[in-house]
Amino acid sequence: MAAAAPPAAPRALRLLGAALLLLLLVPAGRRAAGTPVVTELRCQCLQTLQGIHLKNIQSVKVTPSGPHCAQTEVIATLKNGQEVCLNPEAPMVKRIIHKMLNKGSTN
């Protein structure tokens, strides 16, 4: 008995599905002027520290809440290159951000 050939319809549907997925993944060639480029669509900080000594911090990036994440995120880059997430509600972190902002405005 000869083996039956697989039906063409399921194969065609798989190819169509793959083509549609590829179209969704390929970014559009143009975007409106002023449209922000979103690189992450999720929170970056899953765990946070309550604080870290100011002398170990090279820079601080504060990302406000938005469609990517419901909470404000504070990411400190340490002098050794490591990035750590800080709890934006912790009193010590608020002081660090305040000092970093004041340091930038005096120069």
N, C-alpha and C positions, 0 to 999 in steps of 0.2 A: 504494500500500500504506500503510495507517495505522500510525502508530507505536504500539507496545504500551505500555500504562501500566506504570509501575514496580511491582514487587511490593510489597504492603503490609507483608509480614513484615520485610524489612530496615529499613524506615522505623520500624516499631514498636520494633524492637530498639534502634535508635539513640536513640529517645526514652526508652525504658526505661533505657538506659545513662546518658543525660544526667541523668535524674531521680535515679538512684542516686548519681551523682557529686555532684549538688547536695546530697543528703542527707548525704553524707560531709563536705562542706565546711562545712555549716551547724553551728556549735557547738551543743552541747546547752544547753538553757535553764538547767539546774541542774547543779551539781557538788558533790561531797562536801565538807564542811567540812574545811579544812586541806589540801586538795589544792592543790599548787603550780600556778601558771599558767606553762607553759613557752612562751616567746615564740620561741625559736629551737631548731630540732632539729638543729643542726650547729655545728661549731666556728666561732667568729667570727675567730680569729686564724690566718691562713694563713701569714703571715710575721711574724717577731718581731725586735725590736732587742735587742742585748745590754745596753743601758743608755741612760740619758738623764740629763742634769744635773738634780738634785733641784729647783733653783730654777725650772725650767721646768714643773714638774708642779703641777697644781691639785688633782687627786684620783686615787686608784688604786682600781680594782675588781678583786678577785680572784674568779674563778669556778672552783670545784673541778671536777675531772673528774666525769663522770656519763653518763647515757644520751645526752645531746646531743653530748658530746665526750669523747674518751678522755684528754685531757691538761688539766692545770690551765691556765687562761688568766689573764693579767695585762694589764689594759687601763688605760693611764694617759690621763687627760684633761689636756691641756696648758693653760696659761694663755691661749693663743690660741684654745682651743676644739677643737683637733684631737685626735683619739684615736689612740693608737699602741699596738700590742701589744708587750709585753716578754717576753723569755725568762725564765720563772720559775726556771730552773736557773742562770742567770747570777749570779755572785757579786755584781755591782753591783746587780742587781735585788733580790736577797735583802736587801741592805743598805738599799735604798730602801724596801722593804716594812717592814722592821724599824723604820726611822726614822719612817715614816708611822704605824705602830701606836703607837710610843712617844710621838709628838707628840699623838696623840688621847687617850692615857691620862693625860697630865700636865695636860690642861685641865679 
